[in-house]
């Protein structure tokens, strides 16, 4: 009503509201806020997100001299709770005003976990994990996942040994053999690998006199794979109901795509008019099911994020305004934690192909862009299944395997 009477009386409208940071007396804050506005317009930030970013910039730049960098830890501690520290840091980093003084989370994790170990083992394990993280002159740095797995395998053994042993040098071959006696399969294989890495490091640094894991050997785990049953297929259909879930399952079930390849799939890898898709650098004909699920997901993607700067096919609220792919936890939360195993679906697709066209490893390697070793392994499994069914023709095994 006020707007109506204002127009009726010929009174011009009041000036549009602007964030106080845009008219601040501090030139550094004023220019940074203007850059945040430009960055938000370029990346498709919502107006509320831009205003929250300006609130955070005001908190860290209002009393700061121009040109003085801001530490990342200060950004995370000083900005208001409603402001996004990630967006504030992005604006400052774009203007070269951000100083990253935070330590890696993995280093804090190493300190915390090593500090929980018995006193006689804590320092040696901490040094071992740091070498795995940073590498040395003769070894490359390992991934964070490798550190988590290695420490998870070694920790219960060290805690048990601490009852009778006080240092790594006191661990004998008998102790290692007794600790491994109840382990089977991949758990035993991973534990042996972790122990060999730990004691090899200790021997190289002179922390032990003899390596008790010298004669340990990792055993090959025989891979057993059977086609998915009708019950498993039905369970996947009932769980994968959203467009994103259906797309992920379709790419694994039709194109045997791995989880990493699905996460890194970009819009540039799609050729919808010609029904072509490029997965992990391998061009394939786009199947009917992936084509339909892609159209459904892209329609929802377009409605949820009209103009996202991210070119990846799969995006979420966290990555929609950036350029990174979704995390592995995204797939776990949507599928694995619901009981859908992508590797199981992918393996069933490769096995189905081998059963349908014959156990030809060259064909599998060309169709699915896999290594000859993996193709030979699948071909061997398929051949064993075919040998167990002498009365079944090869061109009908795929239909009788339970996979639809």
Secondary structure, 3 states (H helix, E strand, C coil): CHHHHHHHHCCCCCCCCCCHHHHCCCHHHHHHHHHHHHHHHHHCCCHHHHHHHHHHHHHHHCCCCCCCCEEHHHHHHHCCCCCCHHHHHHHHHHCCCEECCCCCHHHHHHHHHHHCCCHHHHHHHHHHHHHHHHCECCECCCCHHHHHHHHHHHHHHHHHHCCCCCCHHHCCHHHHHHHHCCCCHHHHHHHHHHHHHHHHHHHHCCCCCCCCCCCCCCCCCCCCCCCCCHHHHHHHHHHCCCHHHHHHHHHHHHHCCCHHHHHCCEHHHEECCCCEEEECCEEEECCHHHHHHHHHHHHHHHHHCCCCCCCECCCCCCCCCCCCCCCHHHHHHHCHHHCCCHHHHHHHHHHHHHHHHCCCHHHHHHHHCCCHHHHHHHHHHHHHHHHHCCCCCHHHHHHHCCCC
